Amino acid sequence: MTRPQRTYAFPPRLMKAPAAAHYLGISTSKLLTLHLPTKQSGGNVLYDIVDLDAYADSLPTAGGEDPEWRDEKDADAAFGS
């Protein structure tokens, strides 16, 4: 029997593989191929949200370079400031 997935008001700091994969939006099998750092607590292998965020931040942005409109003066002009 499969346990229902827990819902948190905020993500826990340490997560087992299925929750960590869900947090990143990937499958558990894909997560296991990434060889991200893990922590051990008892017999549990846990992923730290800090490492998951660092991995996500390291991914390239679609479309190559950041758009030029990210320049502060361009944003001010776009929003009439």
matplotlib code that plots the C-alpha trace (Angstrom):
import matplotlib.pyplot as plt

x = [0.0, 1.3, 1.3, -0.4, 2.1, 2.4, 1.7, 3.8, 3.1, 6.8, 9.4, 11.3, 15.1, 16.0, 14.0, 14.0, 14.5, 10.9, 10.2, 13.5, 12.6, 9.1, 10.7, 12.9, 10.1, 11.9, 11.5, 13.2, 15.2, 16.5, 17.4, 19.5, 21.5, 22.5, 24.8, 23.9, 25.3, 23.3, 23.2, 22.6, 20.3, 19.9, 19.3, 17.8, 19.5, 18.4, 18.8, 19.4, 17.2, 20.2, 21.9, 18.7, 18.4, 22.1, 21.5, 18.4, 20.3, 23.2, 20.9, 21.1, 18.4, 16.4, 17.2, 20.8, 21.8, 19.6, 17.3, 18.5, 15.3, 16.7, 18.7, 17.2, 16.7, 14.9, 12.6, 11.8, 11.0, 8.8, 6.8, 6.7, 8.8]
y = [0.0, 3.4, 6.2, 9.4, 12.2, 14.8, 18.4, 21.0, 24.7, 25.1, 22.7, 20.9, 21.6, 17.9, 15.6, 12.0, 11.4, 11.4, 14.8, 16.3, 15.2, 16.7, 19.9, 20.2, 19.1, 16.0, 12.2, 10.4, 8.3, 11.5, 12.9, 9.8, 10.3, 13.9, 12.7, 15.7, 15.8, 13.9, 13.8, 10.7, 10.6, 7.1, 5.0, 7.8, 9.4, 13.1, 16.0, 19.5, 22.1, 24.4, 21.9, 21.5, 25.3, 25.5, 22.8, 24.6, 28.0, 26.4, 25.4, 27.5, 29.9, 29.0, 31.3, 31.9, 35.2, 37.1, 39.5, 43.1, 44.4, 43.2, 46.4, 48.5, 51.6, 49.6, 48.1, 51.5, 52.7, 49.6, 50.2, 54.0, 54.7]
z = [0.0, -0.9, 1.7, 0.7, 0.0, 2.7, 2.1, 3.9, 4.5, 3.7, 2.3, 5.0, 5.2, 4.6, 2.2, 1.1, -2.6, -3.7, -2.0, -3.2, -6.8, -6.5, -5.2, -8.3, -10.6, -11.8, -11.4, -8.5, -11.0, -12.6, -9.2, -8.4, -11.6, -10.6, -7.7, -5.5, -2.0, 0.6, 4.4, 6.5, 9.5, 10.9, 7.9, 5.9, 2.9, 2.8, 0.4, 1.8, 0.3, 0.0, -2.3, -4.3, -4.7, -5.7, -8.4, -9.7, -9.8, -11.7, -14.6, -17.8, -18.6, -21.7, -24.6, -23.7, -22.2, -19.7, -21.5, -21.9, -20.2, -16.9, -16.8, -14.0, -16.2, -18.8, -16.2, -14.9, -18.4, -19.1, -15.9, -16.2, -13.2]

ax = plt.figure().add_subplot(projection="3d")
ax.plot(x, y, z, "-o")
ax.set_aspect("equal")
plt.show()
